Amino acid sequence: MDETGMTSASEPHVFRVGELLAGLRQLLEDRVGRVWVAGEISNLHEARSGHRYFTLKDDAGQLRAALFRGAARNLRFEIEEGMEVRLYAELSVYEARGDLQLIVRELEPIGQGALQRELEQLRTKLEAEGLFDEARKRPLPVVPHGVGIVTSPSGAAIHDVIRVASDRFSGIPLRVVPTRVQGEGSEDEIATALRDVTEVAGVDVVLLVRGGGSLEDLWSFNTEVVVRAVAACSLPVVTGVGHEVDFTLADAAADARASTPSAAAALAVPDREVLRGRFERELQRLVAAMGAVLEGARTAWEREREALHLRAPSVRLEARRERWQAASRALRAAFVLQQRRHRARLAECAARLDALSPLSVLDRGYAVVRRARDGAIVRRVDQAAPGEGLSIRVAQARIAATVDAVEDSD
């Protein structure tokens, strides 16, 4: 067969479809290989296998693209419909449908807006996991035993931190764990330094700091590996990344965020003079509180002592003796009063009896006549016959007599 596809007998060579497509695929892979292509994602869908398929297009045309599961796991962001991307892919042919397609190996968003979109996607993901929750943030030590500093040893941030910390409380040790803070691979170094600083003896709070810069300069502090390292750190972490307007995902995951490295140092290291003044005020309040407690205890002791004194046997016996004496006096007075009342009553009764006594009648000249034989009082004439012996009781004597005669008083 010559270059026209004709055989020596002038008959054309007939390709099978699969054979032709396989040849085209091999030709593209050999002659073109992997290329960088830019465009907009459209018709995006994900298969159950985890592979993602989409169309990469621009104003002039479009190509089908396949992002297999292994490559998709390496992405730092989620691809979305309408996203402008730049991808590194192999140009090939999908023989089953005869489509020209791109086998994507790497993919990245295009421009500053793309970085912001990547940042927001990661923020949403980590926020859903609870890495930014206020409830998981820990308090900083009031006076740290030692401060660990994760930063570049050659940047201005380390000098600002040392200056501020020394001015505020020069006796607190500062331990620097050096790391790069920008550039490719710096995120892994920062994460490693955050793990290493927890092993430094005496350190109980960590400063993660660097100076200001663009979004790209600060990008390491927006990566997933650094944010997770901040959240997983066993010590409280204070971030001071960039300036006041800069806010990274590492700031959101930290236990406390400061606007600058200097502010981070001021947040972690207390001012000695302010602390001394606070200590003196607290001491005064403590002394006053102790005085109040002691005074209350003394008053309670006095009450208890008095109560104990009142419960003493001698005191109780004395109290009972006094009560007995008072009762005795009251009983004696009541007895005398009652005696007087009985005497007066007796005198009154005696006077009445005396008034009713026959003897009183006898004093007035009357007499009581009784029969001598039985002592019966003679009240009528028929009770004493002539010759009857009588006993007559007068006021001062008793007279024995005999009835000579009975005369009717009428």
Residue pairs with C-beta under 8 A, 6 or more apart in sequence:
1 7
1 8
1 13
5 12
5 13
6 12
6 13
7 13
15 23
17 98
18 95
21 93
21 95
21 98
22 95
24 93
25 92
25 93
25 95
28 91
28 92
28 93
29 90
29 91
29 92
32 91
33 90
33 91
34 88
34 89
34 90
34 91
34 105
35 88
35 89
35 91
36 86
36 87
36 88
37 56
37 63
37 86
37 87
37 89
37 102
38 58
38 84
38 85
38 86
38 87
38 110
39 56
39 57
39 58
39 62
39 63
39 84
39 85
40 56
40 57
40 58
40 82
40 83
40 84
40 85
41 54
41 55
41 56
41 79
41 80
41 81
41 82
41 83
41 85
42 54
42 55
42 56
42 57
42 62
42 81
42 82
43 53
43 54
43 55
44 52
44 53
44 54
44 79
44 80
44 81
45 52
45 53
45 54
46 52
46 53
47 53
49 69
50 69
50 72
51 66
51 67
51 68
51 69
51 72
52 66
52 67
52 72
52 79
53 64
53 65
53 66
53 67
54 64
54 65
54 67
54 79
55 62
55 63
55 64
55 65
56 62
56 63
56 64
56 65
56 85
56 87
56 102
57 63
63 100
63 101
63 102
64 94
64 99
64 100
64 101
64 102
65 87
65 89
65 101
65 102
65 103
65 104
66 94
66 101
66 102
66 103
66 104
67 79
67 104
67 107
68 103
68 104
71 104
71 105
71 106
71 107
74 106
75 107
76 118
76 122
76 223
76 224
77 109
77 117
77 118
77 121
77 122
78 121
79 85
79 107
80 117
83 109
83 114
83 117
84 109
84 110
84 111
84 114
85 107
85 108
85 109
85 110
85 114
86 107
86 108
86 109
86 110
87 102
87 104
87 105
87 106
87 107
87 108
88 104
88 105
88 106
88 107
89 102
89 103
89 104
89 105
90 102
90 103
90 105
91 100
91 101
91 102
92 100
92 101
92 102
92 103
93 99
93 100
93 101
94 100
94 101
108 114
109 115
109 117
109 118
112 215
115 215
115 216
115 219
116 215
119 222
119 249
122 222
122 223
122 224
122 227
122 249
123 249
123 252
126 132
126 224
126 227
126 228
126 249
126 252
126 253
127 252
130 136
131 227
131 228
131 231
131 252
131 253
132 252
132 253
136 231
137 254
137 255
137 256
138 236
138 255
139 236
139 255
140 205
140 236
140 238
140 255
140 256
140 267
140 268
141 204
141 205
141 236
142 270
143 169
143 172
143 270
143 275
144 172
144 203
144 204
144 205
144 268
144 269
145 172
145 173
145 202
145 203
145 204
146 172
146 173
146 174
146 175
146 200
146 201
146 202
146 203
146 204
147 165
147 172
147 173
147 174
147 175
147 203
147 205
147 206
147 207
147 265
147 268
147 269
148 175
148 176
148 177
148 197
148 198
148 200
148 203
148 205
148 206
148 207
148 235
149 158
149 161
149 174
149 175
149 176
149 177
149 206
149 207
149 209
150 177
150 179
150 190
150 193
150 194
150 197
150 206
150 207
150 208
150 209
151 157
151 158
151 161
151 176
151 178
151 179
151 181
151 207
151 208
151 209
151 210
151 261
152 158
152 178
152 179
152 180
152 181
152 210
153 176
153 178
155 181
155 210
155 211
156 211
156 261
157 209
157 210
157 211
157 240
157 261
158 176
158 209
158 261
160 260
160 261
160 262
160 265
161 174
161 207
161 209
161 240
161 261
161 262
161 264
161 265
162 174
163 262
164 262
164 265
164 266
164 269
165 172
165 174
165 265
165 268
165 269
168 265
168 266
168 269
168 270
168 271
168 272
169 269
169 270
169 271
169 272
169 275
170 272
172 269
173 202
175 197
175 200
175 202
175 203
177 193
177 196
177 197
177 200
178 193
179 186
179 189
179 190
179 192
179 193
180 186
180 189
180 190
181 190
181 210
181 220
181 221
182 210
182 213
182 217
182 218
182 219
182 220
183 220
186 220
187 220
187 223
187 225
187 226
188 225
190 208
190 220
190 221
190 226
190 229
191 225
191 226
191 228
191 229
194 206
194 208
194 226
194 229
194 230
194 233
194 237
195 229
195 233
197 203
197 206
197 233
197 235
198 206
198 233
198 234
198 235
203 235
204 235
204 236
205 235
205 236
205 237
205 238
205 268
206 233
206 235
206 236
206 237
206 238
207 237
207 238
207 239
207 240
207 261
207 264
207 265
207 268
208 221
208 230
208 237
208 238
208 239
208 240
208 241
208 250
208 254
209 239
209 240
209 241
209 261
209 264
210 218
210 221
210 240
210 241
210 242
210 261
211 242
211 261
212 242
212 243
212 246
213 242
218 241
218 242
218 246
218 248
220 226
221 239
221 241
221 248
221 249
221 250
221 251
222 248
222 249
222 250
223 249
226 249
226 250
227 249
227 250
227 252
227 253
228 253
230 237
230 239
230 250
230 253
230 254
231 253
236 255
236 256
237 253
237 254
237 255
237 256
238 254
238 255
238 256
238 257
238 258
238 264
238 267
238 268
239 248
239 250
239 251
239 254
239 256
239 257
239 258
239 264
240 257
240 258
240 259
240 260
240 261
240 262
240 263
240 264
240 265
240 267
241 248
241 250
241 251
242 248
242 260
243 259
243 260
244 259
244 260
247 257
251 257
256 267
256 268
258 264
258 266
258 267
309 315
310 316
354 360
358 368
359 395
362 368
362 393
362 394
362 395
363 395
365 395
367 392
367 393
367 394
368 377
368 392
368 393
369 377
369 378
369 384
369 390
369 391
369 392
369 393
370 376
370 377
370 378
370 390
370 391
370 392
370 393
371 378
371 383
371 384
371 388
371 389
371 390
371 391
372 388
372 389
372 390
372 391
372 400
373 388
373 389
375 391
376 383
378 384
378 390
381 406
381 407
381 408
381 409
384 390
384 403
384 406
385 403
385 406
386 403
386 404
386 405
386 406
387 402
387 403
388 402
388 403
389 400
389 401
389 402
389 403
390 400
390 401
390 402
390 403
391 398
391 399
391 400
391 401
392 398
392 399
392 400
392 401
393 399
